[in-house]
Amino acid sequence: MEPLALVLSRIQFAATVSFHIIFPAFTIGLAAWLALLEAMSLATQNPTYRRVFDFWLKVFGVAFGMGVVSGVVMAFQFGTNWSVLSRASGPIQGPLLAYESFTAFALEASFFGMMLFGRNRVPKWLYLVACILVALGTTLSAFWILINNSWMQHPVGFRIENGLFVPTDWPAIIFNSVVWVRFPHMLLGAYLTTAFCVAAVGARYLLQGRNKTDAIVMLRMGLGLASVLIPLQIFFGHLAGDYIHDLQPVKFAAIEGRWADEQPAT
């Protein structure tokens, strides 16, 4: 690839993935929070939880749709911008993406409609199950994508044959040691994104004097979740940094802004 074409491809793909990740980072956490709200509504019969759920369900529907649409664009760019990589790594990345479709996307496609429109059409327990399965589907989607990306960051369990990466050890690929640091880091980041968005909306409503009961629930739950998740996210972020330091020292140096060799680097 020509240098200019490479730079332009990187810029285009970076813009695409930067836009796309906004929506999964929000909907993964929001799906789990909605399932929690529905469970609390059934357990306590408190109408406040039901109102808050109904409000955020609309937001979830729009954000989920945007994530799907932007994800399709990103998938096309795998082939248009990085066709050589896609061809070479297809024997590994293709099945991983298929596993995502067979598990995560199947759950989401089956129960997303019930979650959006089935409130008064199915039993309450079944509606709660649908919410839980949609949340599980979004989490599984992140899991398979992180496996795929972690293999690109730390490739294991393969051999090169005729210019192709041929899998030789699927358990090593799926249970890549990097996944178990990067997946919790991503999941906690998604939960924190949701927590702060929910808390921000609750705070805004309180400042405006609107729906105070609902706003207090949103603010308390958002800040409460954030207070628990932030220390965990810092911990897993540190572990992720350690992995990058050990496995990708050049990348770590770029993150730290170290453009010249130093011994020791301080």
Steps between C-alpha positions, in 0.01 A plus 500: 500500500628846411595717802229758427235232452610337826472826694160582350375147572612530860331839539175376348494181706593686819210740444263209438596295806514811721141582403382139527640430847291781650187290459618154617674662796163650597260220409697216664469668838152637436362155412630360830363798693158466335489133599583602857228768497241252374595251771474771767165611361361147524648440845387826662199599286636855519361696201807725496719219370245431226497866389879522497517174306251621238695825455836333448357219286430756225858626523628142488302424185644798313857442622483128418384577146781751452750243621376243247509745208846637582623144555394401148709786359795387709464142374508618139820694568670182616478387139551832322783641713669187633424234242842332527469466878142374468605240244802382699327487839164380368544138620514632857302823499221364283395224743529739796260744333273207418498395866390852588212475254392155620500599868483874564315618192257207518401598855469868415301439182266257676418706808568864406154537343335345805690740724389803297140408425404206720430672831123438489510198268692240701503395867705719732750224575557438130552870439768503772663195338505686167674798664758273661569314174543823305750615765675163474508533122667840509756367747573194286542725197767697684662174612542361147615832359759529777621145427542598136681822580712339771620241250616783274679661795650172627467228231518143629387153391573521128744414225567683174414293193502643146480851639200421722472489878370147556364417848669213681371550855153653539500489882823702499342754264174530692658493846784732404649637822456857376121455470451459873645844563363686199144362518435607862662835421260552207198373692569724799555792264157437346336480842670822607387675182141405578533595866625850422243556223216395730634711787544801270140482379378464858708800609368707210141416588561597863646835396195563283259381769356232269391151605685527829417150621627341179800732491607405852486129411712559189754715684534266796527184293740658250736641761470189717600272214782734400644504851526120493620467141768771490751320728448178303553681172821657627624156605427333166633803314828457684509130411432585135789745510726230641408266216573766240832575669602134493358389163504820292782719632507722189127566535546575870779746418271674250222524761748650745641737238850349512645574157867453595661199669585542868662260746320498732191681366364738763 
